[in-house]
Amino acid sequence: MAYKDLREYIELLESRGLLKRIKIPVDAKLEITEITDRVSKFKDSRNVALLFENVKGYDMPVLTNAFGSYERMALSLGVDKLDDIAAEIREILKLPYISLKNKVTSLMSIMPLARKAINFPKYVKNAPCQEVIDHNPSLDKLPILTCWPQDGGPFITLPLVVTKNPATAKRNVGMYRLQKYDSTTTGMHWHIHKN
């Protein structure tokens, strides 16, 4: 994993001049996304990640455009260039898979790439996610953005959604745009052909 947490990634962006802190009050309904849309369309150094520190009605900041350039995407993955990952995969695919020796060699060459790409779950008794426990969770506490004037409401974009197949108990993590319905309910659209 490239970073311990999102804070560490934000610090790196800021140290490289790739993040702008917005301290003035902004609205989660349309305003943040309008500002982000304009900034993300710049083809120069003005296209930066944005940290909105003063979201009207909320106690937490909003980070947008964090992966909105090739440079920031490469940083997020811990490589100098996105092509570095593709080059590693190409090299692995070139290896012959005939003899047992070659199979072992191939496996050894895949391990560093696998360590970067895969984070297997670890079971622990105490974790940073347990630092704050909310006994009355509510989506109303989160500054969920409304992106467009005709949207059906606020949407969580790019969440990690953990699902479990009721028949096989197989788990999956996917990204589905979640629409907030009320303080405890969201909805999402699945395509049956996408497993």
C-alpha positions in Angstrom: 0.0 0.0 0.0 1.4 3.4 -1.0 0.0 5.4 2.0 -0.9 4.7 5.6 -4.1 6.7 5.1 -5.8 9.5 3.1 -4.2 12.2 5.4 -0.7 11.0 4.3 -1.7 11.2 0.6 -3.2 14.7 1.2 0.1 15.8 2.8 2.1 14.6 -0.1 -0.2 16.4 -2.6 0.2 19.6 -0.6 4.0 19.3 -0.4 4.2 19.0 -4.2 1.8 21.9 -4.8 -0.9 19.6 -6.1 -3.6 20.6 -3.6 -5.5 23.8 -2.9 -7.2 24.3 0.4 -10.5 26.2 0.2 -11.2 27.9 3.5 -14.3 30.0 2.5 -17.7 28.5 3.3 -19.1 26.4 0.4 -22.3 24.4 -0.1 -22.4 20.7 -0.7 -25.4 21.2 -3.0 -24.0 22.1 -6.4 -21.3 24.6 -5.3 -18.5 22.2 -4.5 -19.0 20.2 -7.7 -19.2 23.3 -9.9 -15.9 24.5 -8.5 -14.4 21.1 -9.0 -15.7 20.8 -12.5 -14.1 24.1 -13.5 -10.7 23.2 -11.9 -10.6 19.7 -13.3 -10.9 21.0 -16.9 -7.7 23.1 -16.7 -4.9 21.5 -18.7 -2.2 23.1 -16.6 -1.0 23.5 -13.1 -4.3 25.0 -12.0 -5.8 21.4 -12.2 -5.2 20.5 -8.6 -6.9 18.5 -5.8 -9.3 20.6 -3.7 -9.8 20.3 0.0 -12.9 22.2 1.0 -12.3 22.8 4.7 -15.5 24.8 5.5 -18.6 23.0 4.1 -21.8 24.8 5.2 -23.6 22.7 7.9 -21.0 20.0 8.3 -18.1 19.3 10.6 -15.9 17.6 8.1 -14.0 18.6 5.0 -14.5 17.4 1.4 -11.6 16.3 -0.8 -12.3 16.4 -4.6 -10.2 15.9 -7.7 -7.7 13.8 -5.7 -7.0 11.5 -8.7 -7.9 14.0 -11.5 -4.6 13.9 -13.3 -2.1 11.3 -14.5 0.4 12.6 -12.0 -1.9 12.4 -9.0 -3.2 9.0 -10.1 0.4 7.7 -10.3 1.2 9.2 -6.9 -1.9 7.5 -5.4 -0.6 4.1 -6.7 3.0 4.8 -5.5 4.6 4.9 -9.0 6.4 7.6 -10.9 4.3 7.1 -14.1 1.1 5.0 -14.7 3.0 3.3 -17.5 5.3 1.8 -14.9 2.6 -0.6 -13.8 1.8 -1.6 -17.3 5.5 -2.2 -18.0 5.7 -4.5 -15.0 2.7 -6.5 -16.2 4.1 -6.7 -19.8 7.4 -8.1 -18.4 5.6 -10.7 -16.4 3.6 -11.8 -19.4 6.8 -12.2 -21.5 8.1 -14.9 -19.2 7.9 -18.4 -20.5 5.6 -20.7 -18.5 7.0 -24.1 -19.5 9.4 -25.6 -17.0 8.9 -25.8 -13.2 11.9 -23.5 -12.8 10.3 -20.9 -15.1 7.0 -21.2 -13.3 8.8 -20.5 -9.9 10.7 -17.6 -11.5 7.5 -16.2 -12.9 5.8 -16.5 -9.5 8.7 -14.7 -7.9 8.5 -11.8 -10.4 4.7 -11.4 -9.8 5.0 -11.1 -6.0 6.2 -7.5 -5.8 3.4 -6.4 -8.2 0.9 -8.4 -6.2 2.0 -6.8 -3.0 1.4 -3.4 -4.5 -2.0 -4.3 -5.9 -3.6 -6.6 -3.3 -4.2 -5.8 0.3 -5.6 -8.9 2.0 -7.7 -8.2 5.1 -6.0 -8.5 8.4 -8.1 -9.2 11.5 -7.1 -7.0 14.5 -8.7 -6.1 17.8 -7.9 -2.4 17.5 -7.7 -0.3 14.3 -7.6 3.4 13.4 -11.2 3.1 12.1 -12.3 2.5 15.7 -10.9 5.8 17.0 -14.4 7.3 16.5 -17.5 5.3 17.2 -20.8 6.9 16.3 -23.6 5.2 18.2 -26.2 7.2 16.2 -24.9 7.0 12.6 -26.7 9.1 10.1 -26.0 10.0 6.4 -27.1 13.5 7.4 -23.8 14.0 9.1 -21.8 13.5 5.9 -21.4 16.3 3.3 -22.8 14.2 0.4 -22.6 16.2 -2.8 -25.4 17.0 -5.2 -23.6 17.3 -8.5 -26.1 18.5 -11.1 -29.2 20.7 -11.0 -31.4 17.9 -12.3 -29.9 15.1 -10.0 -32.4 13.1 -7.9 -30.5 14.3 -4.8 -27.2 13.9 -3.2 -25.0 11.0 -4.4 -21.9 9.3 -3.0 -19.5 8.9 -5.9 -16.8 6.2 -6.0 -17.7 4.5 -2.7 -16.4 1.1 -1.8 -19.5 -1.1 -1.5 -19.1 -4.5 0.2 -21.7 -7.0 -0.8 -22.2 -10.7 0.0 -23.9 -13.2 -2.2 -26.8 -14.7 -0.2 -26.5 -18.1 -1.8 -22.7 -18.6 -1.8 -21.6 -16.1 0.9 -18.9 -14.9 -1.6 -18.0 -11.3 -0.9 -17.3 -8.5 -3.4 -16.1 -5.0 -3.2 -17.3 -2.7 -6.0 -17.9 1.0 -6.8 -21.5 2.0 -7.4 -22.8 5.5 -7.3 -25.1 5.6 -4.2 -28.1 7.9 -4.1 -29.0 9.1 -0.6 -32.7 8.6 0.1 -32.8 9.6 3.7 -30.6 9.6 6.8 -30.2 5.8 6.8 -30.9 4.6 3.3 -29.1 4.7 -0.1 -30.0 3.1 -3.4 -27.8 1.9 -6.2 -28.3 0.5 -9.7 -26.7 -2.9 -10.5 -26.4 -4.4 -13.9 -27.2 -8.1 -13.8 -24.4 -8.9 -16.4 -21.7 -7.4 -14.2 -21.7 -10.1 -11.6 
